[in-house]
Amino acid sequence: MRAHPAGPRHGEIPADRTSVVPADLNDLDPAVWPRGARRDHGVMTLAGNDVRDLAALYGTPLLAMDEQDFRSRCHDFADAFGSAADVHYAAKAFLSSHIVKWLTQEGLSLDVCSGGELRLALRAGFPPERIALHGSNKSQHELEMAVEAGIGAIVIDSFDEIGRLAGISERVNLEAGTVNGSTRRIPVMIRVTVGVEAHTHEFIATAHEDQKFGFSLAGGDAAEGVRRIVACHGLELIGLHSHIGSQIFDPSGFEVSAHRLVVLLKSVIADHPRLAASITTLDLGGGLGIAYTSADTPPPVDAMAKSLTEIVERECQVAGLAVPRIAVEPGRAIVGPGTVTVYEVGTIKDVNLDGGVVRRYVSVDGGMSDNIRTALYDADYTVVLASRSSTAPAARCRVVGKHCESGDIVVRDCYLPADLAVGDLIAVAATGAYCYAMASNYNRLPRPPLVAVADGTSRQLLRRETDDDLQLLETW
Ligand SMILES: *Cc1c(COP(=O)(O)O)cnc(C)c1O
């Protein structure tokens, strides 16, 4: 992979991803598959559930989420960052009411970026003070909802939003009759665009200067944003926030962003000494990477946590500042690895390529409606035959969906056993993040069920959509 200031560039996977034929097509690399994934007499089991039974119970395609995998990754983050940090799960990777409950039980905090995510979290009983609201264009209504619920922080993304929040705060305090003395102040952070691009694919990069998020540091907008927030009596600035990208393996991008945030913090405190007490948090954002294939080598969470903590401590020491709390916002790294998508093979077609090479197109009963990441980001995935093992030789395959679009690819280049047959079940690893969350009804396909597996049992967190669901909006 090519070097990059903020880490390897995930998008630049070697052109020919099928150059290496796996030694054993039945192997389940523990770095890629859920912690509860095994083979039992050749058949894939997930937390003790035979995938054939899951398919029979719930139909295919289906997403199976290893509950213990999810919970253990929450523990990993909480343990690794310890009491000096707040771990916010990024809801946008995947959210359901059960996930909210698990997060509540595991003691994590939660990032939401829309009214819909916020409403679900509140309805499922998540403590509002542990919620932060993000977003580049939060509506008046979303901001009001957040303020009324008393969430822990609103991450301000624009000058317009400062104005909107100032208005809301005035109204809230007027209504409460607290204008003198006891003004209720809305806790806010400011999202700073630190000019670090820490990933790999232009379409999922979020920290160029040339992008929609945050206040530009280099352009002076961040300093001006702080000035305007501080001037607004109803807002309390509690932290500086940055988010430098996704699928990051190398902490050096965070090093640059932490350095720049600390420099900003120092100048802000120099200008407004009282902020030394109120700015308690340095939020480094999310983006910690996972292994989609055995070629991906993300650092262990504790190593990443150690790096980030040391970086912030060192930067603060150099700047002569007290070390603030660190916040991190992993989404993919918590929910991604524990889920697999199970599809049934529907058609198999061999296509002759140049040079006598054959590519076998394996069509499954889902596709870009349940996993858009391959089409959108050129993402790579690992796929295996799940309903049985096989000793047949490897066949060069492409797993495609059933949508009317040639870009409907689930796994672009892979090897599957040459005896793969119609009716076999195949499983795609690490589909917990940004698959269901980005799912669509393209071609009027119902969204698949999401099934939690634990201790040999299974239950639906989300049922499969029905035709009635799909026609719910029709006015006939
Ligand atoms: C998307 C996002 C995250 C989560 O990113 P992951 O790659 O899933 O860890 C965290 N924070 C912010 C602000 C985001 O936009």
The ligand as a Gaussian input file, in Angstrom:
#p B3LYP/6-31G(d) Opt

LIG

0 1
 C      -18.467000       8.648000      10.268000
 C      -18.041000       9.288000      11.516000
 C      -17.576000       8.503000      12.565000
 C      -17.429000       7.012000      12.492000
 O      -16.545000       6.603000      11.506000
 P      -16.055000       5.062000      11.492000
 O      -15.197000       4.976000      10.287000
 O      -17.272000       4.221000      11.382000
 O      -15.334000       4.822000      12.761000
 C      -17.227000       9.146000      13.733000
 N      -17.340000      10.484000      13.866000
 C      -17.802000      11.270000      12.873000
 C      -17.906000      12.722000      13.085000
 C      -18.167000      10.702000      11.667000
 O      -18.607000      11.486000      10.685000

